[in-house]
Amino acid sequence: MKLGTIYYLIPDIFQRKFNLREFYRHLKRGEGSSYLHQCKHVNKRAIGGIKVFYQHCKQLTELGFDAVPLAMGNFDGNLYYPEIDSKHISEVGFNLNENDVVVATEFSPYDAIQFNHCKKVMFAQSWIYLKPRFKPEDQDKSYRQLGYDYVISCGEYISRTIRGLHNEECVTVSNGIDGSVFYPDEKLREPNRVMCMPRKNRDDIETIKSIVSRQCSNVTFVDVDGVPEAEIALAYRKSDILLSTGYPEGLPLPPLEAMCSGSVVVGFAGRGGRQYMIDGKTALVAEDGDCISAAEALVKVLNDRDLKELLRKNAQNEMQQYTLKAMQQRVGQFFKQVEADLN
């Protein structure tokens, strides 16, 4: 039997649900109006996990599969590939064919359970939400006990966590980076320019900046956040180093993108990032939240040009595993197996 349509379920996470307690908290901070605005309007914010769903659909379509993003709420979340046609749940409904597939995110694990007849795939992109998004009565269940036929993840640490929680098989389908967007340019790179992303644990960034600035006079810190993908890529190319401060993380994309763009990565891996942030080889890694060690590592790489260039070279070699082509091969291989299982 040939595989039918693969629907990637885009969860309804783009509009904040009103909560009285949260409203009062924002009110005390003078942000009451902002909170009400977020509850009333759809917020078209870029979310990495949604981008990966669209990447899968694009890559599967190129391989000959019928793959479609399916919006479960008011907004499909497509900020990346406008050429991809998405559908809304009101068009499709919940009664699918037995050879169709729905793919859900761990952030909304009950989305796929609503569908009848079809195969169900859990695609986990973060280890932190594996249990908190389950209902209390389902806390002891595995994804298969919840109703899923397959479980995949974007990172090995997530797969290990899923296997450890319930001895449940999980296939790792790692993400890939678009080399036409994220690539190095030595002519643009500014020595000792350190790029920071304030949305990733801002207080930690300020602590690290303060420590490093007292020891190094030749460092320039640049904050970059909330800009289009092309501007982020340009910022990576200009930067000598990315200070990675995200945690927890499943398979963090910013350090991956930075490495592909020629930046040396120093900082936190969020656990999941250790898949490619190999301390002393491709990056300098501190334990999550250990600002002292992160600052020491940053000072070390700022003062040791040979070490910096070695890390840069090793990271470029490591990135060959994270191309879009390699990602497409992994995604295609998984769904070929799902199709084989139908027969």
Secondary structure, DSSP 8 states (H G I E B T S, - for coil): ----EEEEEE-S-SS----HHHHHHHHHTT-HHHHHHHHHS------HHHHHHHHHHHHHHHTT-EEEEEE-SS----SS-TTS--EEHHHH-SB--TT-EEEEETTSTTTGGG-BSSEEEEEE--STTTTTTS-GGGTT--HHHHT-SEEEESSHHHHHHHHHHH----EE----B-TTTS---TTT-EEEEEEE-TTTTHHHHHHHHHHHHHH-SS-EEEE--S--HHHHHHHHHHEEEEEE---SBSS-HHHHHHHHTT-EEEEE-TBGGGGT--BTTTEEEE-TT-HHHHHHHHHHHHH-HHHHHHHHHHHHHHGGGGBHHHHHHHHHHHHHHHHHHT-
